[in-house]
Amino acid sequence: MRWSGQELEVEQGSTLPGLAKLSSLVRSVQTPEFAGVTFHEVLAKSALNKVPGSSSMPFGWTINPYRGCSHACVYCFARPTHTYLDLDAGDDFDRQIVVKVNVAEVLRKELTRPSWRHEPVALGTNTDPYQRAEGRYELMPGIIEALADSGTPISVLTKGTLLRRDLPLLARAAERVPVDLAMSIAVYDHELQQAVEPGTPSTKARLATVTAIREAGFDCTVFLMPILPDLTDTRAHLDEALRQIKAAGATSVLHGALHLRPGVKPWFMQWLEAHHPELVPKYRSMYYGTNSYAPKAYRQWLGARIRPMIRAHGLRYGSEDPVTGGVRSSALASVRSAPAAHGLDAPGRFAGPQLAATPSAGAAARPNPVGDTLF
């Protein structure tokens, strides 16, 4: 599971100050397989993160086995979380990856607490649990097994084709608990996709993963987000995207416009200046000058454009988790009782409040769950 031939050192030259001072840091690892990337293995004190929510659903639960992400998406809304570790939200986020090597063991202990009420747990709402490092660390199988064994519903949102490795395990888990899967596929122009998401699997590979998910017996929602103003919002691009999504077998689609929170905006604008300098004035004046969200008028225009196209391609509009921003757990479909009864009264039987199915602006536009106790 770990790389062999590496010396165990608490502080190496590649370990940055915010991590080196932590007693939970086990070692920092570099390997030729991941040129330019350093993995900081830590011992997590907790696995479950409680994310505050609305009055109808007061909170949600997430698990983040990694912090930082080698997908290197220039628009990633989770980038600012790296600054809490004295790392920057730009290059460090892509190349300094924190790995919670004991996350599955810690999770099993947390799930046995009498206070745990088997509420749905979302993965992939912050950084991707199926980024490249998962192929070596193999943290997800232990997490999936722990959740299923405890009777806890699971949802996964990912850009990683490595999800296919765990489909048999997820199928077995689905015999015991609700399991909901979604793929994030935002860009359907290969050159643009490689530029804006340089560390991700190709769009074609992710669409093939959607097909594999469906062949394994699961529904699959595609998160068509973020949509980039003047880059991926044309009728031609959206129509081709939806055509490919339908052909891959997806059951539903969610869309959302680009969201640039503080800490992300400078990194994205640097990319835009390098790749599409002609759009910089428009982004600064019309779209994201003083705001993180695209203007309301633009979002309304985008919705009016894409919703009829989704219907025309025979796709449903998906439901987003109202708190975490991931795919909405099917465990919430049978919610009937009052907020005071929020939780599962037995494995697989959810006893929380009924939620509206109206989708929000999307995971990329949702405040980041910073309540992540890493160490």
RODO-2510 file (C-alpha; in nm, 4 decimals, decimal comma):
residues 375
     n   res          X          Y          Z
     1     m     0,0000     0,0000     0,0000
     2     r     0,2862     0,2400     0,0728
     3     w     0,5854     0,3012    -0,1471
     4     s     0,8793     0,0773    -0,0629
     5     g     1,2372     0,1915    -0,0457
     6     q     1,1507     0,5230     0,1206
     7     e     1,3127     0,6355     0,4424
     8     l     1,0745     0,7262     0,7215
     9     e     1,1432     1,0877     0,8149
    10     v     0,9235     1,3310     1,0033
    11     e     1,0820     1,6288     0,8279
    12     q     1,2334     1,6246     0,4841
    13     g     1,3522     1,9107     0,2690
    14     s     1,0349     1,8885     0,0638
    15     t     0,8104     1,9266     0,3667
    16     l     0,6785     2,2801     0,3967
    17     p     0,6553     2,4635     0,7330
    18     g     0,2812     2,4313     0,7844
    19     l     0,3124     2,0530     0,7733
    20     a     0,6555     2,0025     0,9245
    21     k     0,5460     2,1395     1,2588
    22     l     0,2604     1,8907     1,2903
    23     s     0,3060     1,5922     1,5188
    24     s     0,0645     1,3960     1,2983
    25     l     0,2980     1,4039     0,9971
    26     v     0,4461     1,0576     0,9444
    27     r     0,6605     1,1237     0,6391
    28     s     0,6788     1,3085     0,3093
    29     v     0,7178     1,0926     0,0006
    30     q     0,8321     1,1645    -0,3526
    31     t     0,8421     0,9068    -0,6315
    32     p     0,9306     0,9138    -1,0030
    33     e     0,5789     0,7944    -1,0811
    34     f     0,4478     1,1333    -0,9649
    35     a     0,7134     1,3755    -1,0853
    36     g     0,6983     1,7074    -0,9014
    37     v     0,4405     1,5853    -0,6476
    38     t     0,5066     1,5359    -0,2765
    39     f     0,2743     1,3231    -0,0653
    40     h     0,2549     1,4109     0,3025
    41     e     0,1313     1,1087     0,4957
    42     v    -0,0517     1,2080     0,8136
    43     l    -0,2404     1,0323     1,0897
    44     a    -0,5907     1,1756     1,0998
    45     k    -0,7668     1,2253     1,4316
    46     s    -1,1089     1,2111     1,2680
    47     a    -1,2588     1,1003     0,9379
    48     l    -1,6168     1,2295     0,9413
    49     n    -1,6657     1,6005     0,8741
    50     k    -1,9868     1,7689     0,9847
    51     v    -2,0960     2,0324     0,7321
    52     p    -2,3516     2,2938     0,8487
    53     g    -2,6629     2,3069     0,6362
    54     s    -3,0054     2,4648     0,6051
    55     s    -3,2905     2,4568     0,8513
    56     s    -3,4541     2,1665     0,6649
    57     m    -3,1327     1,9629     0,6683
    58     p    -2,9196     2,1049     0,9511
    59     f    -2,5985     1,9345     0,8436
    60     g    -2,4394     1,6791     0,6182
    61     w    -2,1403     1,4500     0,6465
    62     t    -1,8354     1,4185     0,4242
    63     i    -1,5054     1,2319     0,4226
    64     n    -1,1909     1,3729     0,2612
    65     p    -0,9150     1,1089     0,2480
    66     y    -0,6894     1,3571     0,0655
    67     r    -0,6267     1,7300     0,0850
    68     g    -0,4913     1,8910    -0,2294
    69     c    -0,5490     1,7290    -0,5676
    70     s    -0,3266     1,6322    -0,8580
    71     h    -0,6176     1,6852    -1,0974
    72     a    -0,4916     2,0478    -1,0965
    73     c    -0,8231     2,1969    -1,2168
    74     v    -0,7572     2,5692    -1,2360
    75     y    -1,1107     2,6510    -1,1178
    76     c    -1,1194     2,4129    -0,8173
    77     f    -1,3178     2,5730    -0,5353
    78     a    -1,1286     2,3720    -0,2691
    79     r    -0,7954     2,5448    -0,3356
    80     p    -0,8189     2,7880    -0,0398
    81     t    -0,8191     2,4967     0,2085
    82     h    -0,4459     2,4596     0,1491
    83     t    -0,3766     2,7993     0,3011
    84     y    -0,4717     2,6615     0,6433
    85     l    -0,1547     2,4528     0,6201
    86     d     0,0695     2,7451     0,5182
    87     l     0,0578     2,6128     0,1614
    88     d    -0,0565     2,8221    -0,1324
    89     a    -0,3824     2,7732    -0,3195
    90     g    -0,2069     2,7514    -0,6552
    91     d     0,0825     2,5231    -0,7366
    92     d     0,1033     2,3768    -0,3836
    93     f    -0,2575     2,2596    -0,4057
    94     d    -0,1673     2,0575    -0,7163
    95     r     0,1690     1,9250    -0,5934
    96     q     0,1621     1,9030    -0,2121
    97     i    -0,0941     1,6321    -0,1381
    98     v    -0,1923     1,5407     0,2164
    99     v    -0,2837     1,1733     0,2581
   100     k    -0,4735     1,0489     0,5644
   101     v    -0,3192     0,7045     0,5710
   102     n    -0,5288     0,5826     0,8660
   103     v    -0,8620     0,7283     0,7558
   104     a    -1,0430     0,3934     0,7219
   105     e    -0,9375     0,2770     1,0677
   106     v    -1,0434     0,6059     1,2277
   107     l    -1,3726     0,5975     1,0396
   108     r    -1,4604     0,2503     1,1680
   109     k    -1,4207     0,3713     1,5250
   110     e    -1,6346     0,6792     1,4633
   111     l    -1,9118     0,4725     1,3063
   112     t    -1,9423     0,2565     1,6185
   113     r    -2,0223     0,5506     1,8435
   114     p    -2,3730     0,5384     1,9954
   115     s    -2,4267     0,8944     1,8723
   116     w    -2,3796     0,7977     1,5058
   117     r    -2,7190     0,7974     1,3353
   118     h    -2,6272     0,6519     0,9962
   119     e    -2,6899     0,9692     0,7972
   120     p    -2,5656     0,9718     0,4370
   121     v    -2,1942     1,0393     0,3904
   122     a    -2,0641     1,2106     0,0757
   123     l    -1,7219     1,1643    -0,0803
   124     g    -1,5746     1,3879    -0,3484
   125     t    -1,7348     1,7139    -0,2401
   126     n    -1,4000     1,8743    -0,1548
   127     t    -1,1002     1,7046    -0,3163
   128     d    -1,1327     1,3976    -0,5331
   129     p    -1,1098     1,0618    -0,3512
   130     y    -1,0187     0,8942    -0,6820
   131     q    -0,7313     1,1208    -0,7811
   132     r    -0,4193     0,9422    -0,9085
   133     a    -0,2697     0,8778    -0,5633
   134     e    -0,5634     0,6525    -0,4754
   135     g    -0,4165     0,3938    -0,7092
   136     r    -0,1261     0,3569    -0,4684
   137     y    -0,2765     0,4341    -0,1284
   138     e    -0,6042     0,2422    -0,1786
   139     l    -0,7928     0,4273     0,0919
   140     m    -1,1387     0,4093    -0,0666
   141     p    -1,2018     0,0331    -0,0325
   142     g    -1,1597     0,0551     0,3440
   143     i    -1,3854     0,3607     0,3602
   144     i    -1,6573     0,1966     0,1497
   145     e    -1,6464    -0,1229     0,3551
   146     a    -1,6609     0,0659     0,6847
   147     l    -1,9637     0,2691     0,5750
   148     a    -2,1484    -0,0317     0,4324
   149     d    -2,0741    -0,2476     0,7354
   150     s    -2,2214     0,0208     0,9616
   151     g    -2,5370     0,0663     0,7528
   152     t    -2,4415     0,4171     0,6369
   153     p    -2,5583     0,5425     0,2931
   154     i    -2,2770     0,6406     0,0541
   155     s    -2,2513     0,8907    -0,2278
   156     v    -1,9458     0,9505    -0,4470
   157     l    -1,8730     1,2353    -0,6876
   158     t    -1,5495     1,2029    -0,8844
   159     k    -1,3551     1,2874    -1,1987
   160     g    -1,1408     0,9791    -1,1454
   161     t    -1,1745     0,6749    -1,3683
   162     l    -1,0207     0,4722    -1,0849
   163     l    -1,3758     0,4454    -0,9525
   164     r    -1,4098     0,1507    -1,1908
   165     r    -1,1734    -0,0511    -0,9717
   166     d    -1,4217    -0,0312    -0,6846
   167     l    -1,7458    -0,0947    -0,8747
   168     p    -1,7698    -0,4596    -0,7585
   169     l    -1,7161    -0,3447    -0,4002
   170     l    -1,9746    -0,0676    -0,4382
   171     a    -2,2207    -0,3171    -0,5881
   172     r    -2,1834    -0,5379    -0,2808
   173     a    -2,2229    -0,2319    -0,0570
   174     a    -2,5426    -0,1396    -0,2432
   175     e    -2,6979    -0,4674    -0,1271
   176     r    -2,6881    -0,3239     0,2249
   177     v    -2,7069     0,0563     0,1933
   178     p    -2,8073     0,3166    -0,0667
   179     v    -2,5105     0,3968    -0,2947
   180     d    -2,5235     0,6951    -0,5313
   181     l    -2,2576     0,7698    -0,7928
   182     a    -2,1820     1,0727    -1,0072
   183     m    -1,9119     1,1763    -1,2518
   184     s    -1,7946     1,5344    -1,2931
   185     i    -1,7395     1,6060    -1,6643
   186     a    -1,7358     1,9761    -1,7465
   187     v    -1,5500     2,0238    -2,0764
   188     y    -1,6119     1,8433    -2,4082
   189     d    -1,3404     2,0096    -2,6146
   190     h    -1,0256     1,7985    -2,5745
   191     e    -0,7716     2,0789    -2,6092
   192     l    -0,9560     2,3033    -2,3647
   193     q    -1,0117     2,0168    -2,1224
   194     q    -0,6408     1,9347    -2,1137
   195     a    -0,5574     2,3007    -2,0539
   196     v    -0,8069     2,3720    -1,7761
   197     e    -0,7930     2,0285    -1,6038
   198     p    -0,4403     1,9086    -1,6853
   199     g    -0,4241     1,6271    -1,4301
   200     t    -0,7633     1,4697    -1,4931
   201     p    -0,8571     1,1706    -1,7070
   202     s    -0,9865     1,2707    -2,0486
   203     t    -1,3515     1,3414    -2,1117
   204     k    -1,3673     1,0230    -2,3206
   205     a    -1,2277     0,8139    -2,0333
   206     r    -1,4743     0,9613    -1,7876
   207     l    -1,7674     0,8994    -2,0197
   208     a    -1,6514     0,5378    -2,0478
   209     t    -1,6607     0,5264    -1,6674
   210     v    -2,0214     0,6480    -1,6752
   211     t    -2,0987     0,3535    -1,9018
   212     a    -1,9203     0,1145    -1,6659
   213     i    -2,1201     0,2515    -1,3717
   214     r    -2,4443     0,1895    -1,5586
   215     e    -2,3354    -0,1604    -1,6606
   216     a    -2,2680    -0,2310    -1,2919
   217     g    -2,6337    -0,1586    -1,2215
   218     f    -2,6128     0,1950    -1,0839
   219     d    -2,7773     0,5163    -1,1934
   220     c    -2,5206     0,7836    -1,2762
   221     t    -2,5539     1,1605    -1,2625
   222     v    -2,3143     1,3739    -1,4649
   223     f    -2,2149     1,7069    -1,3103
   224     l    -2,1825     1,9347    -1,6133
   225     m    -2,0052     2,1997    -1,4086
   226     p    -1,8503     2,4411    -1,3982
   227     i    -1,9705     2,5866    -1,7261
   228     l    -1,7194     2,8530    -1,8298
   229     p    -1,8678     3,1756    -1,9684
   230     d    -1,7784     3,2317    -2,3350
   231     l    -1,5825     2,9048    -2,3418
   232     t    -1,8204     2,6151    -2,2806
   233     d    -2,1625     2,7834    -2,2810
   234     t    -2,2283     2,7866    -2,6565
   235     r    -2,5221     2,5909    -2,7937
   236     a    -2,2833     2,3777    -2,9963
   237     h    -2,0692     2,2826    -2,6952
   238     l    -2,3645     2,2153    -2,4660
   239     d    -2,5497     2,0140    -2,7294
   240     e    -2,2446     1,7993    -2,7983
   241     a    -2,1857     1,7549    -2,4262
   242     l    -2,5404     1,6356    -2,3664
   243     r    -2,5276     1,4100    -2,6712
   244     q    -2,2169     1,2365    -2,5352
   245     i    -2,3582     1,2174    -2,1839
   246     k    -2,6744     1,0504    -2,3132
   247     a    -2,4744     0,8110    -2,5334
   248     a    -2,2663     0,7086    -2,2314
   249     g    -2,5855     0,6031    -2,0536
   250     a    -2,6071     0,8691    -1,7822
   251     t    -2,9444     0,8963    -1,6147
   252     s    -2,9399     1,2625    -1,5139
   253     v    -2,7435     1,5866    -1,5433
   254     l    -2,6692     1,8789    -1,3150
   255     h    -2,5262     2,2046    -1,4452
   256     g    -2,3719     2,5105    -1,2825
   257     a    -2,1784     2,8194    -1,3832
   258     l    -1,8178     2,8840    -1,2851
   259     h    -1,7710     3,0080    -0,9277
   260     l    -1,4462     3,1850    -0,8322
   261     r    -1,4115     3,2202    -0,4584
   262     p    -1,1329     3,4333    -0,3080
   263     g    -0,8072     3,2424    -0,3397
   264     v    -0,9243     3,0678    -0,6571
   265     k    -0,9877     3,3764    -0,8693
   266     p    -0,6201     3,4875    -0,9009
   267     w    -0,5122     3,1372    -1,0060
   268     f    -0,7905     3,1079    -1,2637
   269     m    -0,7308     3,4584    -1,3998
   270     q    -0,3616     3,3785    -1,4404
   271     w    -0,4633     3,0779    -1,6500
   272     l    -0,7123     3,2857    -1,8498
   273     e    -0,4488     3,5495    -1,9259
   274     a    -0,2165     3,2781    -2,0591
   275     h    -0,4734     3,0855    -2,2647
   276     h    -0,7535     3,3295    -2,3506
   277     p    -0,6290     3,6850    -2,2954
   278     e    -0,9109     3,8211    -2,5103
   279     l    -1,1604     3,7170    -2,2401
   280     v    -0,9824     3,8753    -1,9425
   281     p    -1,1507     4,2195    -1,9685
   282     k    -1,4947     4,0608    -1,9984
   283     y    -1,4389     3,8289    -1,7010
   284     r    -1,3202     4,1226    -1,4903
   285     s    -1,5941     4,3643    -1,5894
   286     m    -1,9009     4,1545    -1,6705
   287     y    -1,8630     3,8287    -1,4811
   288     y    -1,6309     3,8169    -1,1814
   289     g    -1,5024     4,1665    -1,1161
   290     t    -1,6008     4,2002    -0,7491
   291     n    -1,8039     3,8817    -0,7135
   292     s    -1,7390     3,5125    -0,6722
   293     y    -2,0566     3,4051    -0,8488
   294     a    -2,1460     3,4681    -1,2088
   295     p    -2,4112     3,7419    -1,2288
   296     k    -2,7667     3,6319    -1,1616
   297     a    -2,8727     3,7387    -1,5103
   298     y    -2,6068     3,5136    -1,6631
   299     r    -2,7098     3,2168    -1,4508
   300     q    -3,0734     3,2670    -1,5490
   301     w    -2,9735     3,2915    -1,9150
   302     l    -2,7673     2,9737    -1,8863
   303     g    -3,0492     2,7850    -1,7193
   304     a    -3,2963     2,8946    -1,9853
   305     r    -3,0566     2,7722    -2,2527
   306     i    -2,9580     2,4346    -2,1123
   307     r    -3,2718     2,3010    -1,9442
   308     p    -3,4690     2,2520    -2,2677
   309     m    -3,1604     2,0880    -2,4178
   310     i    -3,1400     1,8431    -2,1264
   311     r    -3,5026     1,7449    -2,1856
   312     a    -3,4501     1,7218    -2,5611
   313     h    -3,1716     1,4687    -2,5081
   314     g    -3,3976     1,2539    -2,2908
   315     l    -3,2095     1,3204    -1,9689
   316     r    -3,3464     1,4020    -1,6255
   317     y    -3,2310     1,6992    -1,4236
   318     g    -3,0408     1,5564    -1,1287
   319     s    -3,0694     1,6421    -0,7610
   320     e    -2,7800     1,7866    -0,5680
   321     d    -2,7226     1,7254    -0,1999
   322     p    -2,8624     2,0375    -0,0313
   323     v    -2,5733     2,0612     0,2132
   324     t    -2,2571     1,9019     0,0766
   325     g    -2,3047     1,9878    -0,2910
   326     g    -2,2474     1,6280    -0,3994
   327     v    -2,4987     1,3966    -0,5620
   328     r    -2,8146     1,3715    -0,3504
   329     s    -2,8323     1,0429    -0,1628
   330     s    -3,1268     0,8224    -0,2552
   331     a    -3,1549     0,7577     0,1187
   332     l    -3,3180     1,1006     0,1383
   333     a    -3,5997     0,9992    -0,0966
   334     s    -3,8036     0,8427     0,1823
   335     v    -3,7531     1,1274     0,4287
   336     r    -4,0821     1,1935     0,5980
   337     s    -4,0513     1,3015     0,9597
   338     a    -3,9785     1,6347     1,1237
   339     p    -3,6316     1,7907     1,1530
   340     a    -3,6093     1,6851     1,5162
   341     a    -3,6001     1,3245     1,4024
   342     h    -3,3140     1,3870     1,1594
   343     g    -3,1111     1,0715     1,1106
   344     l    -3,1444     0,7043     1,0388
   345     d    -3,3332     0,5087     1,3004
   346     a    -3,1908     0,1838     1,1610
   347     p    -2,9461     0,0924     0,8849
   348     g    -3,1037     0,1849     0,5513
   349     r    -3,4097     0,3574     0,7046
   350     f    -3,3705     0,7324     0,6950
   351     a    -3,5832     0,9266     0,9431
   352     g    -3,5071     1,2883     0,8619
   353     p    -3,6921     1,5830     0,7068
   354     q    -3,8343     1,5840     0,3540
   355     l    -3,6087     1,7845     0,1225
   356     a    -3,7043     1,9840    -0,1824
   357     a    -3,5681     1,8447    -0,5070
   358     t    -3,4901     2,1903    -0,6456
   359     p    -3,1210     2,1927    -0,7425
   360     s    -2,8945     2,4721    -0,6234
   361     a    -2,6142     2,6454    -0,8080
   362     g    -2,3930     2,3368    -0,7957
   363     a    -2,1043     2,1944    -0,5988
   364     a    -1,8607     2,4338    -0,7617
   365     a    -2,0665     2,7241    -0,6325
   366     r    -2,1164     2,5977    -0,2789
   367     p    -1,9195     2,7128     0,0245
   368     n    -1,6396     2,4712     0,0936
   369     p    -1,6807     2,2363     0,3937
   370     v    -1,3818     2,3703     0,5833
   371     g    -1,4747     2,1841     0,8989
   372     d    -1,2322     1,9139     0,7940
   373     t    -1,0400     1,7909     1,0980
   374     l    -0,7283     1,6680     0,9260
   375     f    -0,4961     1,5794     1,2075
***
